[in-house]
Amino acid sequence: MENKIIIAETKRLILRKYQQEDLQDLYEYLSDREVVEYEPYKPLTFDETKENLKWRIGTDEMIAVELKQSRKMIGNVYMGKREFETLEMGYVFNRNCWGHGYAAESCRTLIRQAFSNGIHRIYAECDPLNERSWKLLEALGFQREAYFRKNVYFWKDENGKVIWKDTYVYAKLNAEE
């Protein structure tokens, strides 16, 4: 096992950089159609997951979430650097771990850490149909700032016609400023 580069810890979770040993756990959730339903990509094959893991290992923006008790990697939080001391946040978790508060616990910890490091604003975008996602953002204290109608598309139908999607934009400001 490689040495883990730990970013933060909570009572139940280790938030860390990705490592090669995460391949099977990553494939388990990125290949799940229900997990990636609102993501801009289709379920990944094992080989696609291998390539995706290389990118995750090489970036500081993807944070692996591991259960302390079982040492299973169950998901990730994305904290992408943007201009003006801003981060874009996103998250994807193994469906077997939904409803246990792991996303909230990991996001809350990373938000606190980012704000203490001088970040001014954190925002997230999600599909209005993804109620679990926007309810989590609201529970984390994010405010809905925008509702863009038919502003993006990831797919086309069988006739090649674009399938437009709406977007909610949520944000949270650093209260310590």
VMD Tcl script that draws the C-alpha trace (Angstrom):
set ca {
  {0.00 0.00 0.00}
  {1.31 3.43 -0.91}
  {1.73 6.11 1.72}
  {-1.52 7.99 1.90}
  {-1.45 11.75 1.48}
  {-4.15 12.76 3.93}
  {-5.90 16.09 3.41}
  {-8.28 15.89 6.38}
  {-9.92 13.43 8.74}
  {-13.33 13.28 10.34}
  {-14.75 10.93 12.93}
  {-15.65 8.36 10.24}
  {-13.70 9.39 7.13}
  {-10.23 9.93 5.71}
  {-10.08 12.59 2.97}
  {-6.98 12.01 0.89}
  {-5.31 12.00 -2.49}
  {-6.14 9.13 -4.83}
  {-3.77 6.17 -5.09}
  {-3.39 3.20 -7.43}
  {-5.13 0.86 -4.97}
  {-8.39 2.80 -5.45}
  {-9.04 1.33 -8.91}
  {-11.62 -1.30 -7.95}
  {-13.52 1.00 -5.55}
  {-13.51 3.81 -8.14}
  {-14.78 1.46 -10.85}
  {-17.54 0.28 -8.51}
  {-19.18 3.71 -8.44}
  {-18.13 5.27 -11.77}
  {-19.57 2.27 -13.64}
  {-22.94 2.61 -11.89}
  {-25.54 4.22 -14.18}
  {-27.55 5.59 -11.24}
  {-24.46 7.20 -9.64}
  {-23.41 9.05 -12.82}
  {-26.95 9.86 -14.00}
  {-26.43 13.64 -13.65}
  {-22.73 13.70 -14.52}
  {-21.44 14.85 -17.94}
  {-20.21 11.32 -18.69}
  {-21.69 7.85 -19.11}
  {-20.83 4.91 -16.82}
  {-17.14 4.09 -17.27}
  {-15.66 0.78 -18.37}
  {-12.83 -0.74 -16.31}
  {-10.23 0.54 -18.83}
  {-11.77 4.04 -18.82}
  {-11.69 3.99 -15.03}
  {-7.96 3.09 -15.14}
  {-7.29 6.16 -17.31}
  {-9.50 8.33 -15.13}
  {-7.63 7.19 -12.00}
  {-4.30 8.34 -13.51}
  {-5.78 11.85 -13.80}
  {-7.17 11.72 -10.26}
  {-3.79 10.68 -8.85}
  {-2.14 13.60 -10.65}
  {-4.47 16.37 -9.48}
  {-4.99 18.10 -6.13}
  {-8.59 18.94 -7.05}
  {-10.07 15.42 -6.65}
  {-10.22 14.23 -3.06}
  {-10.88 10.55 -2.31}
  {-13.21 9.76 0.59}
  {-12.35 6.60 2.51}
  {-14.23 4.95 5.36}
  {-11.91 4.74 8.37}
  {-13.39 1.52 9.68}
  {-13.24 -0.60 6.50}
  {-10.58 1.34 4.53}
  {-12.95 1.31 1.53}
  {-12.82 4.32 -0.80}
  {-16.49 5.30 -1.21}
  {-16.50 8.48 -3.27}
  {-14.92 11.80 -3.98}
  {-15.25 15.52 -3.50}
  {-14.04 17.86 -6.24}
  {-12.60 21.20 -5.14}
  {-11.60 22.93 -8.39}
  {-9.61 26.15 -8.23}
  {-11.20 29.13 -9.98}
  {-10.38 32.85 -10.23}
  {-10.99 35.33 -7.41}
  {-10.24 32.99 -4.47}
  {-13.12 30.75 -5.51}
  {-13.52 26.98 -5.60}
  {-16.03 24.89 -7.53}
  {-17.27 21.95 -5.49}
  {-18.76 18.67 -6.68}
  {-19.19 15.19 -5.27}
  {-19.89 11.65 -6.40}
  {-20.42 8.76 -3.98}
  {-20.95 5.02 -4.21}
  {-24.71 4.38 -4.21}
  {-24.31 1.87 -1.35}
  {-23.17 4.78 0.82}
  {-25.99 7.22 0.05}
  {-28.08 8.38 2.99}
  {-25.38 7.92 5.65}
  {-24.19 11.55 5.77}
  {-20.76 10.82 4.28}
  {-21.05 13.48 1.56}
  {-22.17 16.11 4.07}
  {-19.44 15.14 6.53}
  {-16.66 15.27 3.94}
  {-17.93 18.46 2.25}
  {-18.39 20.27 5.57}
  {-14.79 19.45 6.55}
  {-13.33 20.52 3.19}
  {-15.40 23.73 3.13}
  {-14.19 24.66 6.63}
  {-10.60 23.93 5.60}
  {-10.88 25.96 2.36}
  {-12.35 28.97 4.15}
  {-9.66 28.85 6.84}
  {-7.08 28.87 4.03}
  {-8.47 32.14 2.63}
  {-10.96 30.97 0.03}
  {-13.65 33.63 -0.44}
  {-16.42 31.68 -2.21}
  {-17.35 28.10 -3.01}
  {-19.96 27.32 -5.65}
  {-21.57 24.22 -7.07}
  {-23.71 23.51 -10.10}
  {-26.30 20.76 -10.31}
  {-29.22 19.54 -12.34}
  {-32.56 20.72 -10.85}
  {-33.77 17.11 -11.23}
  {-30.97 15.97 -8.89}
  {-32.88 16.71 -5.70}
  {-30.45 14.78 -3.46}
  {-27.62 17.05 -4.63}
  {-29.30 20.42 -4.20}
  {-30.82 19.39 -0.87}
  {-27.31 18.54 0.33}
  {-26.04 21.95 -0.82}
  {-28.87 23.68 1.05}
  {-28.14 21.60 4.17}
  {-24.50 22.76 3.91}
  {-25.65 26.40 3.95}
  {-25.32 27.13 0.24}
  {-27.77 29.55 -1.34}
  {-29.27 29.13 -4.78}
  {-27.98 32.03 -6.87}
  {-29.15 31.06 -10.33}
  {-31.45 28.83 -12.30}
  {-30.21 28.62 -15.88}
  {-32.74 27.16 -18.29}
  {-31.49 24.87 -21.05}
  {-27.94 26.22 -20.78}
  {-25.91 23.00 -21.25}
  {-26.02 19.66 -23.02}
  {-23.95 16.52 -22.70}
  {-25.85 14.18 -25.02}
  {-27.79 14.00 -28.25}
  {-30.82 11.82 -29.00}
  {-30.91 9.05 -31.60}
  {-31.58 11.66 -34.32}
  {-28.57 13.76 -33.34}
  {-30.71 16.44 -31.69}
  {-29.16 18.11 -28.64}
  {-30.75 17.27 -25.25}
  {-30.65 20.55 -23.33}
  {-30.44 20.58 -19.53}
  {-31.14 23.18 -16.87}
  {-28.64 24.11 -14.14}
  {-28.92 25.35 -10.56}
  {-25.96 27.33 -9.25}
  {-25.43 27.40 -5.48}
  {-22.76 29.29 -3.52}
  {-21.49 29.78 -0.01}
  {-19.39 32.75 1.08}
  {-16.67 32.75 3.70}
  {-18.42 34.07 6.82}
  {-15.09 34.95 8.46}
  {-14.30 37.77 6.02}
}
mol new
graphics top color blue
foreach p $ca { graphics top sphere $p radius 0.5 }
foreach p [lrange $ca 0 end-1] q [lrange $ca 1 end] { graphics top cylinder $p $q radius 0.2 }
display resetview
